[in-house]
Amino acid sequence: MTRKDFIKSSALFAGAVGAPSILKAEGAPRVFKVGIVGCGGRGNGALDNIHNAAKMLRDEGCNVELKVVAAADFFVDKAKGVARKFKFDEKFCFGGANGYKQVMEVKPDIVILTTPLNFRPTHTMAAIQAGINVFAEKGVAVDGAGCRLMIEASKLAKEKGLSIVCGTQRRHQKGYRQIADMLQKGLISPIIGGNVYWNGSVPWVRARQGNESNAAYLCGNWLNFTELSGDHICEQHVHNIDIANWYLGRYPKSALGFGSRARRLSGNQYDSFSIDFDYGEGVHIHSMCRQIDGCSGGGVQEIFRTKDSTIAAGHAVKTLDGKRIDLVGDFKDGNPYDIEHYNLLRSIMKTGPYYNEGEACAMSTACGVIGRISCYTGQIVSLASILTDTNSKYYNMDCIPRPADFEKDGDVAMPECGDNEWYLPGNPWRGFGKDVKVSNKATLSNALGYTL
């Protein structure tokens, strides 16, 4: 696939210019039934965003309404909180790992999927098979198997005419879209290198509560376990990697990186990653992300270089002597978290371009996966090794426990690297935890001067 073909295949370029075609407020309103799986902060935020999007459409003359009809969360009380907020019967609130199946049986028109990442491919495929349009929060998998399933779900959605919008909201933000469009049209020279980074602190830690099950603990403290979140390179930094893929119009061939863990007090993830993504044709993108409290930032950014300009993604393009290049392109402005739902609704109603971002987000997530594996192992890891090369030792390197393990009766086993244990590069490596010597908790905690 050529760069031009790659970009043309993206729905984000399908409606680049021109006034939106909208349904006029005539007759009965179009009522969308909405379900949600994953009722934490991001899930509730997404429900607010889709309601804001419906209001945006009504302000433009489109007679559309939303009705939240079902909710599921591993912790059923969270689902009931959604019912109280949006005033529907709590009999449509479901708990446990199988609750998503019951939401699909209610037959919403749209389902919002905001559980931990490891569940996203399974839930997306279930929704598409049930004929339901999807908003899937980023990232969308934690390992190669999940990325491959998400790609299959995206292809099935296209066959069935269903829409998928993912939580990579930069793809719906005016400045980012203008730069992407200008790159595609040749108004900005091709990118020859760059840096993408997300440096911040640990968002939160949830301590284990008394005698709670492994499954409950993992789902409650999911942000700190690779098996649930994919590590913060997949859960958070995927935003920035996704911009590099989008702007370059292709995916990296391989990743080589290193990382570390010294400060985290929960889970089995790394504190930091530094990775070289090789996009071929002499183009390399440096990826850096860190979650360590008390450090100076660097913040969240994407910086690219062309032969004659620099690009601060979403913000500015400047010539090498510092002159600002005006951004052009008629794209909707506003809160991108609202606009991504606005575009989803228009895609479903066929009053705007068709959106199916499942494969693009799966591929960006896969880049995070190979970057993580490279850092955990100290090896060069290709994208093909987790997506297409069935003979690769990384192809079946699944994160365990798998989503299906949570759906079975009884508890799940803890990951082989448990709380405050992590993978060390350069050791024998056959899979997650197998033949891998993990750090000695007691020795390391004493050396650092605090107790884990």
HUFENRA-V6450 format. One record per residue. RES is the residue in one letter. SS is DSSP state (alpha for helix, beta for strand, coil for the rest). PHI is phi in whole degrees, -180 to 180 (* if undefined). Layout:
BEGIN
res;ss;phi
RES;SS;PHI
RES;SS;PHI
END
This chain:
BEGIN
res;ss;phi
M;coil;*
T;coil;-78
R;alpha;-59
K;alpha;-66
D;alpha;-64
F;alpha;-57
I;alpha;-70
K;alpha;-63
S;coil;-72
S;coil;-79
A;alpha;-63
L;alpha;-69
F;alpha;-98
A;coil;-68
G;coil;-122
A;coil;-64
V;coil;-132
G;coil;97
A;coil;-71
P;coil;-68
S;coil;-91
I;coil;-129
L;coil;-77
K;coil;-79
A;coil;-78
E;coil;-126
G;coil;71
A;coil;-68
P;coil;-71
R;beta;-82
V;beta;-102
F;beta;-98
K;beta;-86
V;beta;-119
G;beta;-114
I;beta;-141
V;beta;-125
G;coil;108
C;coil;-110
G;coil;-84
G;alpha;-62
R;alpha;-69
G;alpha;-64
N;alpha;-64
G;alpha;-63
A;alpha;-65
L;alpha;-63
D;alpha;-64
N;alpha;-63
I;alpha;-71
H;alpha;-69
N;alpha;-63
A;alpha;-64
A;alpha;-62
K;alpha;-64
M;alpha;-58
L;alpha;-67
R;alpha;-63
D;alpha;-63
E;coil;-92
G;coil;99
C;coil;-94
N;coil;-87
V;beta;-133
E;beta;-135
L;beta;-121
K;beta;-139
V;beta;-75
V;beta;-120
A;beta;-160
A;beta;-147
A;beta;-138
D;beta;-155
F;coil;-53
F;coil;-101
V;alpha;-61
D;alpha;-61
K;alpha;-67
A;alpha;-64
K;alpha;-66
G;alpha;-63
V;alpha;-65
A;alpha;-61
R;alpha;-66
K;alpha;-67
F;alpha;-108
K;coil;59
F;coil;-130
D;coil;-65
E;alpha;-67
K;alpha;-68
F;alpha;-99
C;beta;-109
F;beta;-131
G;beta;-117
G;coil;80
A;coil;-75
N;coil;-98
G;alpha;-61
Y;alpha;-62
K;alpha;-64
Q;alpha;-71
V;alpha;-62
M;alpha;-62
E;alpha;-69
V;coil;-71
K;coil;63
P;coil;-69
D;coil;-78
I;beta;-135
V;beta;-124
I;beta;-98
L;beta;-112
T;coil;-136
T;coil;-81
P;coil;-53
L;alpha;-59
N;alpha;-62
F;alpha;-85
R;alpha;-60
P;alpha;-62
T;alpha;-61
H;alpha;-68
T;alpha;-65
M;alpha;-61
A;alpha;-61
A;alpha;-66
I;alpha;-63
Q;alpha;-62
A;coil;-86
G;coil;80
I;coil;-111
N;beta;-72
V;beta;-131
F;beta;-108
A;beta;-114
E;coil;-65
K;coil;-74
G;coil;-64
V;coil;-121
A;coil;-172
V;coil;-124
D;coil;-154
G;alpha;-61
A;alpha;-60
G;alpha;-66
C;alpha;-62
R;alpha;-65
L;alpha;-66
M;alpha;-65
I;alpha;-64
E;alpha;-62
A;alpha;-63
S;alpha;-64
K;alpha;-66
L;alpha;-65
A;alpha;-60
K;alpha;-62
E;alpha;-61
K;alpha;-94
G;coil;72
L;coil;-95
S;coil;-101
I;beta;-131
V;beta;-116
C;beta;-105
G;coil;-84
T;coil;-86
Q;alpha;-67
R;alpha;-60
R;alpha;-69
H;alpha;-118
Q;coil;-97
K;alpha;-53
G;alpha;-60
Y;alpha;-62
R;alpha;-68
Q;alpha;-61
I;alpha;-65
A;alpha;-60
D;alpha;-66
M;alpha;-67
L;alpha;-63
Q;alpha;-65
K;coil;-88
G;coil;81
L;coil;-77
I;coil;-125
S;coil;-63
P;coil;-60
I;beta;-71
I;beta;-115
G;beta;171
G;beta;171
N;beta;-136
V;beta;-128
Y;beta;-154
W;beta;-143
N;beta;-115
G;beta;-156
S;coil;-117
V;coil;-66
P;coil;-60
W;coil;-168
V;coil;-134
R;coil;-113
A;coil;-70
R;coil;-69
Q;coil;-103
G;coil;50
N;coil;-102
E;coil;-64
S;coil;-68
N;alpha;-59
A;alpha;-62
A;alpha;-66
Y;alpha;-65
L;alpha;-64
C;alpha;-71
G;alpha;-76
N;coil;-112
W;alpha;-60
L;alpha;-62
N;alpha;-108
F;coil;-117
T;alpha;-54
E;alpha;-65
L;alpha;-103
S;alpha;-110
G;coil;81
D;coil;72
H;alpha;-69
I;alpha;-68
C;alpha;-90
E;alpha;-79
Q;coil;-122
H;coil;-68
V;alpha;-56
H;alpha;-53
N;alpha;-75
I;alpha;-60
D;alpha;-61
I;alpha;-66
A;alpha;-59
N;alpha;-61
W;alpha;-64
Y;alpha;-70
L;alpha;-77
G;coil;78
R;coil;-161
Y;coil;-110
P;coil;-68
K;coil;-81
S;beta;-159
A;beta;-134
L;beta;-139
G;beta;-155
F;beta;-142
G;beta;-151
S;beta;-157
R;coil;-142
A;coil;-142
R;coil;-122
R;coil;-66
L;coil;-117
S;coil;-162
G;coil;73
N;coil;-134
Q;coil;-85
Y;coil;-88
D;coil;-82
S;beta;-151
F;beta;-138
S;beta;-136
I;beta;-135
D;beta;-100
F;beta;-98
D;beta;-97
Y;coil;-92
G;coil;77
E;coil;57
G;coil;78
V;coil;-100
H;beta;-126
I;beta;-118
H;beta;-90
S;beta;-111
M;beta;-137
C;beta;-146
R;beta;-151
Q;beta;-127
I;coil;-138
D;coil;-67
G;coil;80
C;coil;-107
S;coil;-66
G;coil;-82
G;coil;94
G;coil;63
V;beta;-124
Q;beta;-166
E;beta;-134
I;beta;-124
F;beta;-127
R;beta;-124
T;beta;-112
K;coil;-66
D;coil;-138
S;beta;-157
T;beta;-120
I;beta;-121
A;beta;-98
A;coil;-56
G;coil;80
H;coil;-125
A;beta;-158
V;beta;-124
K;beta;-131
T;beta;-68
L;coil;-66
D;coil;-94
G;coil;93
K;coil;-81
R;beta;-77
I;beta;-99
D;coil;-64
L;coil;-83
V;coil;-129
G;coil;128
D;coil;-92
F;coil;-123
K;coil;-66
D;coil;-102
G;coil;135
N;coil;-69
P;alpha;-65
Y;alpha;-68
D;alpha;-81
I;alpha;-66
E;alpha;-64
H;alpha;-77
Y;alpha;-58
N;alpha;-68
L;alpha;-63
L;alpha;-62
R;alpha;-66
S;alpha;-63
I;alpha;-65
M;alpha;-78
K;coil;63
T;coil;-105
G;coil;-150
P;coil;-64
Y;coil;-73
Y;coil;-116
N;beta;-146
E;coil;-97
G;alpha;-60
E;alpha;-69
A;alpha;-61
C;alpha;-72
A;alpha;-64
M;alpha;-68
S;alpha;-66
T;alpha;-64
A;alpha;-61
C;alpha;-63
G;alpha;-62
V;alpha;-64
I;alpha;-69
G;alpha;-64
R;alpha;-64
I;alpha;-62
S;alpha;-60
C;alpha;-70
Y;alpha;-68
T;alpha;-103
G;coil;81
Q;coil;-112
I;coil;-71
V;beta;-127
S;beta;-89
L;coil;-66
A;alpha;-62
S;alpha;-66
I;alpha;-111
L;alpha;-114
T;coil;-131
D;coil;-88
T;coil;-69
N;coil;-89
S;coil;-72
K;coil;-69
Y;coil;-95
Y;coil;-62
N;coil;-106
M;coil;-81
D;coil;-82
C;coil;-77
I;coil;-123
P;coil;-75
R;coil;-82
P;alpha;-54
A;alpha;-64
D;alpha;-65
F;alpha;-71
E;alpha;-83
K;coil;-80
D;coil;-66
G;coil;88
D;coil;-90
V;coil;-95
A;coil;-80
M;coil;-67
P;coil;-56
E;coil;-64
C;coil;-95
G;coil;-94
D;coil;-57
N;coil;60
E;coil;-126
W;coil;-154
Y;coil;-84
L;coil;-116
P;coil;-65
G;coil;89
N;coil;-90
P;coil;-53
W;coil;-140
R;coil;-122
G;coil;169
F;coil;-68
G;coil;92
K;coil;-77
D;coil;58
V;coil;-112
K;coil;-80
V;coil;-93
S;coil;-65
N;coil;-85
K;alpha;-60
A;alpha;-64
T;alpha;-62
L;alpha;-69
S;alpha;-65
N;alpha;-67
A;alpha;-64
L;alpha;-84
G;coil;89
Y;coil;-143
T;coil;-100
L;coil;-89
END
